[in-house]
Amino acid sequence: MKALNSIALILLIIGGVNWLLVGLFQFDLVAAIFGGEVGTKSAFSRIIYVIVGLCALYALRFLPMVNHDHRHSDVRR
């Protein structure tokens, strides 16, 4: 379960940072790597991208908690 939680959290952070780049700078890292362009350029969409990106940055603080919880669950009493 720890591996799944860590992978999900890392993907959230990578995706959120990508959307933050889209929202602030209109730069889609995934599109730059794999080809393509940012689809929507409306102000509302950019606001949503920024909010999602900021949430992903906030979620960075939970990564040590996932590792910390797993270490304590391995201890047998």
Biopython code that builds the backbone (N, CA, C, O; Angstrom):
import numpy as np
from Bio.PDB.StructureBuilder import StructureBuilder

atoms = [
    (1, "MET", "N", (0.826, -1.201, 0.000)),
    (1, "MET", "CA", (0.000, 0.000, 0.000)),
    (1, "MET", "C", (0.863, 1.255, 0.000)),
    (1, "MET", "O", (0.499, 2.262, -0.608)),
    (2, "LYS", "N", (2.022, 1.196, 0.690)),
    (2, "LYS", "CA", (2.904, 2.353, 0.739)),
    (2, "LYS", "C", (3.374, 2.734, -0.657)),
    (2, "LYS", "O", (3.415, 3.914, -1.005)),
    (3, "ALA", "N", (3.729, 1.727, -1.458)),
    (3, "ALA", "CA", (4.213, 2.003, -2.814)),
    (3, "ALA", "C", (3.122, 2.691, -3.643)),
    (3, "ALA", "O", (3.399, 3.649, -4.364)),
    (4, "LEU", "N", (1.901, 2.206, -3.538)),
    (4, "LEU", "CA", (0.795, 2.813, -4.279)),
    (4, "LEU", "C", (0.560, 4.254, -3.831)),
    (4, "LEU", "O", (0.358, 5.140, -4.661)),
    (5, "ASN", "N", (0.587, 4.488, -2.519)),
    (5, "ASN", "CA", (0.409, 5.850, -2.009)),
    (5, "ASN", "C", (1.514, 6.773, -2.504)),
    (5, "ASN", "O", (1.249, 7.900, -2.921)),
    (6, "SER", "N", (2.747, 6.296, -2.457)),
    (6, "SER", "CA", (3.880, 7.113, -2.902)),
    (6, "SER", "C", (3.792, 7.423, -4.389)),
    (6, "SER", "O", (4.016, 8.562, -4.799)),
    (7, "ILE", "N", (3.471, 6.427, -5.192)),
    (7, "ILE", "CA", (3.354, 6.638, -6.643)),
    (7, "ILE", "C", (2.239, 7.626, -6.953)),
    (7, "ILE", "O", (2.412, 8.528, -7.772)),
    (8, "ALA", "N", (1.099, 7.455, -6.299)),
    (8, "ALA", "CA", (-0.026, 8.369, -6.526)),
    (8, "ALA", "C", (0.338, 9.794, -6.133)),
    (8, "ALA", "O", (0.002, 10.743, -6.840)),
    (9, "LEU", "N", (1.021, 9.940, -5.015)),
    (9, "LEU", "CA", (1.411, 11.271, -4.555)),
    (9, "LEU", "C", (2.428, 11.907, -5.505)),
    (9, "LEU", "O", (2.325, 13.092, -5.824)),
    (10, "ILE", "N", (3.401, 11.127, -5.952)),
    (10, "ILE", "CA", (4.404, 11.653, -6.883)),
    (10, "ILE", "C", (3.759, 12.065, -8.196)),
    (10, "ILE", "O", (4.102, 13.107, -8.753)),
    (11, "LEU", "N", (2.832, 11.264, -8.695)),
    (11, "LEU", "CA", (2.133, 11.622, -9.939)),
    (11, "LEU", "C", (1.292, 12.882, -9.761)),
    (11, "LEU", "O", (1.221, 13.712, -10.667)),
    (12, "LEU", "N", (0.659, 13.030, -8.607)),
    (12, "LEU", "CA", (-0.097, 14.250, -8.319)),
    (12, "LEU", "C", (0.817, 15.467, -8.344)),
    (12, "LEU", "O", (0.468, 16.505, -8.906)),
    (13, "ILE", "N", (1.975, 15.336, -7.738)),
    (13, "ILE", "CA", (2.912, 16.453, -7.690)),
    (13, "ILE", "C", (3.432, 16.788, -9.083)),
    (13, "ILE", "O", (3.467, 17.960, -9.457)),
    (14, "ILE", "N", (3.834, 15.789, -9.855)),
    (14, "ILE", "CA", (4.325, 16.039, -11.212)),
    (14, "ILE", "C", (3.230, 16.663, -12.067)),
    (14, "ILE", "O", (3.475, 17.638, -12.778)),
    (15, "GLY", "N", (2.018, 16.104, -12.002)),
    (15, "GLY", "CA", (0.903, 16.658, -12.774)),
    (15, "GLY", "C", (0.532, 18.055, -12.331)),
    (15, "GLY", "O", (0.250, 18.923, -13.156)),
    (16, "GLY", "N", (0.532, 18.272, -11.030)),
    (16, "GLY", "CA", (0.194, 19.597, -10.514)),
    (16, "GLY", "C", (1.214, 20.647, -10.891)),
    (16, "GLY", "O", (0.851, 21.770, -11.238)),
    (17, "VAL", "N", (2.486, 20.296, -10.827)),
    (17, "VAL", "CA", (3.526, 21.250, -11.231)),
    (17, "VAL", "C", (3.408, 21.551, -12.721)),
    (17, "VAL", "O", (3.609, 22.691, -13.137)),
    (18, "ASN", "N", (3.088, 20.548, -13.523)),
    (18, "ASN", "CA", (2.881, 20.792, -14.953)),
    (18, "ASN", "C", (1.738, 21.778, -15.168)),
    (18, "ASN", "O", (1.860, 22.700, -15.975)),
    (19, "TRP", "N", (0.635, 21.592, -14.457)),
    (19, "TRP", "CA", (-0.500, 22.516, -14.599)),
    (19, "TRP", "C", (-0.158, 23.903, -14.062)),
    (19, "TRP", "O", (-0.650, 24.906, -14.580)),
    (20, "LEU", "N", (0.676, 23.968, -13.034)),
    (20, "LEU", "CA", (1.128, 25.270, -12.547)),
    (20, "LEU", "C", (1.926, 25.993, -13.630)),
    (20, "LEU", "O", (1.751, 27.196, -13.826)),
    (21, "LEU", "N", (2.795, 25.274, -14.330)),
    (21, "LEU", "CA", (3.548, 25.871, -15.440)),
    (21, "LEU", "C", (2.614, 26.336, -16.551)),
    (21, "LEU", "O", (2.821, 27.395, -17.144)),
    (22, "VAL", "N", (1.578, 25.533, -16.832)),
    (22, "VAL", "CA", (0.595, 25.923, -17.852)),
    (22, "VAL", "C", (-0.128, 27.194, -17.421)),
    (22, "VAL", "O", (-0.284, 28.125, -18.211)),
    (23, "GLY", "N", (-0.566, 27.230, -16.174)),
    (23, "GLY", "CA", (-1.348, 28.363, -15.686)),
    (23, "GLY", "C", (-0.555, 29.650, -15.596)),
    (23, "GLY", "O", (-1.069, 30.716, -15.936)),
    (24, "LEU", "N", (0.687, 29.571, -15.144)),
    (24, "LEU", "CA", (1.467, 30.789, -14.954)),
    (24, "LEU", "C", (2.188, 31.252, -16.215)),
    (24, "LEU", "O", (2.242, 32.447, -16.507)),
    (25, "PHE", "N", (2.741, 30.296, -16.958)),
    (25, "PHE", "CA", (3.617, 30.659, -18.074)),
    (25, "PHE", "C", (3.139, 30.160, -19.425)),
    (25, "PHE", "O", (3.819, 30.367, -20.430)),
    (26, "GLN", "N", (1.979, 29.504, -19.472)),
    (26, "GLN", "CA", (1.451, 28.890, -20.688)),
    (26, "GLN", "C", (2.481, 27.951, -21.312)),
    (26, "GLN", "O", (2.629, 27.895, -22.533)),
    (27, "PHE", "N", (3.183, 27.223, -20.463)),
    (27, "PHE", "CA", (4.182, 26.247, -20.895)),
    (27, "PHE", "C", (3.770, 24.883, -20.382)),
    (27, "PHE", "O", (3.754, 24.645, -19.174)),
    (28, "ASP", "N", (3.439, 23.995, -21.291)),
    (28, "ASP", "CA", (3.035, 22.634, -20.946)),
    (28, "ASP", "C", (4.250, 21.737, -21.121)),
    (28, "ASP", "O", (4.628, 21.406, -22.244)),
    (29, "LEU", "N", (4.864, 21.342, -19.998)),
    (29, "LEU", "CA", (6.073, 20.532, -20.033)),
    (29, "LEU", "C", (5.824, 19.195, -20.715)),
    (29, "LEU", "O", (6.654, 18.730, -21.496)),
    (30, "VAL", "N", (4.695, 18.581, -20.427)),
    (30, "VAL", "CA", (4.364, 17.300, -21.048)),
    (30, "VAL", "C", (4.230, 17.458, -22.559)),
    (30, "VAL", "O", (4.727, 16.631, -23.323)),
    (31, "ALA", "N", (3.554, 18.528, -22.987)),
    (31, "ALA", "CA", (3.419, 18.780, -24.431)),
    (31, "ALA", "C", (4.776, 19.080, -25.054)),
    (31, "ALA", "O", (5.043, 18.675, -26.186)),
    (32, "ALA", "N", (5.631, 19.786, -24.325)),
    (32, "ALA", "CA", (6.961, 20.088, -24.849)),
    (32, "ALA", "C", (7.792, 18.814, -25.013)),
    (32, "ALA", "O", (8.556, 18.676, -25.968)),
    (33, "ILE", "N", (7.631, 17.890, -24.069)),
    (33, "ILE", "CA", (8.391, 16.644, -24.133)),
    (33, "ILE", "C", (7.832, 15.704, -25.203)),
    (33, "ILE", "O", (8.583, 15.121, -25.985)),
    (34, "PHE", "N", (6.506, 15.565, -25.228)),
    (34, "PHE", "CA", (5.876, 14.586, -26.111)),
    (34, "PHE", "C", (5.255, 15.192, -27.362)),
    (34, "PHE", "O", (4.697, 14.461, -28.180)),
    (35, "GLY", "N", (5.335, 16.498, -27.530)),
    (35, "GLY", "CA", (4.751, 17.168, -28.685)),
    (35, "GLY", "C", (3.327, 17.594, -28.399)),
    (35, "GLY", "O", (2.623, 16.944, -27.627)),
    (36, "GLY", "N", (2.905, 18.672, -29.011)),
    (36, "GLY", "CA", (1.554, 19.182, -28.811)),
    (36, "GLY", "C", (1.580, 20.587, -28.249)),
    (36, "GLY", "O", (2.645, 21.162, -28.028)),
    (37, "GLU", "N", (0.388, 21.138, -28.019)),
    (37, "GLU", "CA", (0.256, 22.496, -27.506)),
    (37, "GLU", "C", (-0.783, 22.519, -26.392)),
    (37, "GLU", "O", (-1.567, 21.584, -26.230)),
    (38, "VAL", "N", (-0.771, 23.595, -25.640)),
    (38, "VAL", "CA", (-1.789, 23.792, -24.607)),
    (38, "VAL", "C", (-3.110, 24.032, -25.309)),
    (38, "VAL", "O", (-3.201, 24.876, -26.201)),
    (39, "GLY", "N", (-4.147, 23.284, -24.904)),
    (39, "GLY", "CA", (-5.420, 23.363, -25.602)),
    (39, "GLY", "C", (-6.227, 24.614, -25.317)),
    (39, "GLY", "O", (-6.705, 25.252, -26.254)),
    (40, "THR", "N", (-6.395, 24.986, -24.060)),
    (40, "THR", "CA", (-7.239, 26.121, -23.722)),
    (40, "THR", "C", (-6.389, 27.281, -23.237)),
    (40, "THR", "O", (-5.387, 27.096, -22.546)),
    (41, "LYS", "N", (-6.806, 28.466, -23.608)),
    (41, "LYS", "CA", (-6.056, 29.648, -23.220)),
    (41, "LYS", "C", (-6.939, 30.675, -22.521)),
    (41, "LYS", "O", (-6.578, 31.850, -22.454)),
    (42, "SER", "N", (-8.081, 30.258, -22.003)),
    (42, "SER", "CA", (-8.972, 31.197, -21.331)),
    (42, "SER", "C", (-8.427, 31.536, -19.948)),
    (42, "SER", "O", (-7.688, 30.750, -19.356)),
    (43, "ALA", "N", (-8.790, 32.698, -19.441)),
    (43, "ALA", "CA", (-8.334, 33.143, -18.123)),
    (43, "ALA", "C", (-8.844, 32.201, -17.035)),
    (43, "ALA", "O", (-8.117, 31.904, -16.088)),
    (44, "PHE", "N", (-10.074, 31.731, -17.157)),
    (44, "PHE", "CA", (-10.634, 30.827, -16.157)),
    (44, "PHE", "C", (-9.833, 29.531, -16.083)),
    (44, "PHE", "O", (-9.536, 29.041, -14.993)),
    (45, "SER", "N", (-9.488, 28.985, -17.229)),
    (45, "SER", "CA", (-8.703, 27.748, -17.245)),
    (45, "SER", "C", (-7.344, 27.957, -16.598)),
    (45, "SER", "O", (-6.869, 27.097, -15.857)),
    (46, "ARG", "N", (-6.722, 29.084, -16.870)),
    (46, "ARG", "CA", (-5.421, 29.364, -16.266)),
    (46, "ARG", "C", (-5.531, 29.480, -14.754)),
    (46, "ARG", "O", (-4.630, 29.042, -14.039)),
    (47, "ILE", "N", (-6.609, 30.056, -14.258)),
    (47, "ILE", "CA", (-6.812, 30.154, -12.809)),
    (47, "ILE", "C", (-6.929, 28.755, -12.203)),
    (47, "ILE", "O", (-6.335, 28.472, -11.163)),
    (48, "ILE", "N", (-7.690, 27.892, -12.853)),
    (48, "ILE", "CA", (-7.838, 26.515, -12.375)),
    (48, "ILE", "C", (-6.494, 25.807, -12.379)),
    (48, "ILE", "O", (-6.161, 25.114, -11.418)),
    (49, "TYR", "N", (-5.704, 25.972, -13.459)),
    (49, "TYR", "CA", (-4.386, 25.340, -13.530)),
    (49, "TYR", "C", (-3.497, 25.797, -12.375)),
    (49, "TYR", "O", (-2.787, 24.988, -11.778)),
    (50, "VAL", "N", (-3.536, 27.084, -12.062)),
    (50, "VAL", "CA", (-2.715, 27.619, -10.969)),
    (50, "VAL", "C", (-3.161, 27.035, -9.631)),
    (50, "VAL", "O", (-2.323, 26.669, -8.807)),
    (51, "ILE", "N", (-4.464, 26.944, -9.406)),
    (51, "ILE", "CA", (-4.967, 26.391, -8.145)),
    (51, "ILE", "C", (-4.548, 24.926, -7.996)),
    (51, "ILE", "O", (-4.096, 24.515, -6.927)),
    (52, "VAL", "N", (-4.696, 24.154, -9.050)),
    (52, "VAL", "CA", (-4.295, 22.746, -9.000)),
    (52, "VAL", "C", (-2.791, 22.639, -8.750)),
    (52, "VAL", "O", (-2.350, 21.793, -7.972)),
    (53, "GLY", "N", (-2.011, 23.483, -9.400)),
    (53, "GLY", "CA", (-0.566, 23.460, -9.205)),
    (53, "GLY", "C", (-0.162, 23.822, -7.793)),
    (53, "GLY", "O", (0.740, 23.202, -7.230)),
    (54, "LEU", "N", (-0.808, 24.808, -7.216)),
    (54, "LEU", "CA", (-0.509, 25.193, -5.839)),
    (54, "LEU", "C", (-0.893, 24.083, -4.862)),
    (54, "LEU", "O", (-0.201, 23.849, -3.871)),
    (55, "CYS", "N", (-2.000, 23.405, -5.150)),
    (55, "CYS", "CA", (-2.390, 22.264, -4.308)),
    (55, "CYS", "C", (-1.347, 21.148, -4.385)),
    (55, "CYS", "O", (-1.048, 20.504, -3.379)),
    (56, "ALA", "N", (-0.806, 20.925, -5.557)),
    (56, "ALA", "CA", (0.223, 19.898, -5.713)),
    (56, "ALA", "C", (1.481, 20.270, -4.934)),
    (56, "ALA", "O", (2.093, 19.415, -4.294)),
    (57, "LEU", "N", (1.864, 21.534, -4.987)),
    (57, "LEU", "CA", (3.020, 21.964, -4.204)),
    (57, "LEU", "C", (2.763, 21.790, -2.709)),
    (57, "LEU", "O", (3.660, 21.395, -1.964)),
    (58, "TYR", "N", (1.560, 22.082, -2.279)),
    (58, "TYR", "CA", (1.190, 21.892, -0.879)),
    (58, "TYR", "C", (1.271, 20.412, -0.494)),
    (58, "TYR", "O", (1.655, 20.079, 0.627)),
    (59, "ALA", "N", (0.911, 19.534, -1.424)),
    (59, "ALA", "CA", (0.914, 18.099, -1.147)),
    (59, "ALA", "C", (2.323, 17.542, -0.959)),
    (59, "ALA", "O", (2.471, 16.427, -0.460)),
    (60, "LEU", "N", (3.354, 18.281, -1.341)),
    (60, "LEU", "CA", (4.723, 17.839, -1.105)),
    (60, "LEU", "C", (4.969, 17.558, 0.375)),
    (60, "LEU", "O", (5.770, 16.688, 0.718)),
    (61, "ARG", "N", (4.297, 18.278, 1.233)),
    (61, "ARG", "CA", (4.512, 18.107, 2.665)),
    (61, "ARG", "C", (4.015, 16.756, 3.176)),
    (61, "ARG", "O", (4.378, 16.355, 4.282)),
    (62, "PHE", "N", (3.201, 16.050, 2.408)),
    (62, "PHE", "CA", (2.675, 14.766, 2.843)),
    (62, "PHE", "C", (3.592, 13.593, 2.489)),
    (62, "PHE", "O", (3.418, 12.503, 3.032)),
    (63, "LEU", "N", (4.550, 13.788, 1.604)),
    (63, "LEU", "CA", (5.430, 12.687, 1.197)),
    (63, "LEU", "C", (6.207, 12.104, 2.379)),
    (63, "LEU", "O", (6.252, 10.880, 2.500)),
    (64, "PRO", "N", (6.817, 12.897, 3.252)),
    (64, "PRO", "CA", (7.485, 12.288, 4.414)),
    (64, "PRO", "C", (6.517, 11.547, 5.339)),
    (64, "PRO", "O", (6.911, 10.584, 5.997)),
    (65, "MET", "N", (5.279, 11.978, 5.396)),
    (65, "MET", "CA", (4.296, 11.304, 6.248)),
    (65, "MET", "C", (3.993, 9.903, 5.731)),
    (65, "MET", "O", (3.777, 8.991, 6.529)),
    (66, "VAL", "N", (3.973, 9.712, 4.427)),
    (66, "VAL", "CA", (3.720, 8.392, 3.846)),
    (66, "VAL", "C", (4.858, 7.458, 4.227)),
    (66, "VAL", "O", (4.609, 6.327, 4.643)),
    (67, "ASN", "N", (6.091, 7.903, 4.095)),
    (67, "ASN", "CA", (7.246, 7.082, 4.460)),
    (67, "ASN", "C", (7.292, 6.837, 5.960)),
    (67, "ASN", "O", (7.636, 5.736, 6.389)),
    (68, "HIS", "N", (6.957, 7.830, 6.763)),
    (68, "HIS", "CA", (6.976, 7.712, 8.216)),
    (68, "HIS", "C", (5.943, 6.691, 8.692)),
    (68, "HIS", "O", (6.240, 5.876, 9.566)),
    (69, "ASP", "N", (4.746, 6.725, 8.132)),
    (69, "ASP", "CA", (3.691, 5.787, 8.528)),
    (69, "ASP", "C", (4.087, 4.356, 8.201)),
    (69, "ASP", "O", (3.776, 3.443, 8.966)),
    (70, "HIS", "N", (4.761, 4.147, 7.089)),
    (70, "HIS", "CA", (5.131, 2.800, 6.662)),
    (70, "HIS", "C", (6.190, 2.211, 7.599)),
    (70, "HIS", "O", (6.115, 1.028, 7.932)),
    (71, "ARG", "N", (7.153, 2.991, 8.023)),
    (71, "ARG", "CA", (8.200, 2.488, 8.919)),
    (71, "ARG", "C", (7.611, 2.006, 10.234)),
    (71, "ARG", "O", (8.038, 0.983, 10.769)),
    (72, "HIS", "N", (6.639, 2.729, 10.755)),
    (72, "HIS", "CA", (6.034, 2.331, 12.017)),
    (72, "HIS", "C", (5.111, 1.128, 11.868)),
    (72, "HIS", "O", (4.898, 0.401, 12.838)),
    (73, "SER", "N", (4.567, 0.903, 10.698)),
    (73, "SER", "CA", (3.672, -0.247, 10.517)),
    (73, "SER", "C", (4.466, -1.548, 10.373)),
    (73, "SER", "O", (3.909, -2.631, 10.553)),
    (74, "ASP", "N", (5.777, -1.452, 10.048)),
    (74, "ASP", "CA", (6.605, -2.659, 9.919)),
    (74, "ASP", "C", (7.081, -3.196, 11.268)),
    (74, "ASP", "O", (7.518, -4.343, 11.354)),
    (75, "VAL", "N", (7.004, -2.392, 12.306)),
    (75, "VAL", "CA", (7.466, -2.796, 13.620)),
    (75, "VAL", "C", (6.438, -3.759, 14.231)),
    (75, "VAL", "O", (5.259, -3.423, 14.352)),
    (76, "ARG", "N", (6.893, -4.952, 14.613)),
    (76, "ARG", "CA", (5.978, -5.933, 15.230)),
    (76, "ARG", "C", (6.083, -5.821, 16.724)),
    (76, "ARG", "O", (7.179, -5.692, 17.270)),
    (77, "ARG", "N", (4.953, -5.870, 17.388)),
    (77, "ARG", "CA", (4.935, -5.760, 18.859)),
    (77, "ARG", "C", (4.595, -7.067, 19.484)),
    (77, "ARG", "O", (4.532, -7.167, 20.710)),
]
sb = StructureBuilder()
sb.init_structure("model")
sb.init_model(0)
sb.init_chain("A")
sb.init_seg("    ")
for serial, (resi, resn, name, xyz) in enumerate(atoms, 1):
    if name == "N":
        sb.init_residue(resn, " ", resi, " ")
    sb.init_atom(name, np.array(xyz, "f"), 0.0, 1.0, " ", f" {name:<3s}", serial, name[0])
structure = sb.get_structure()
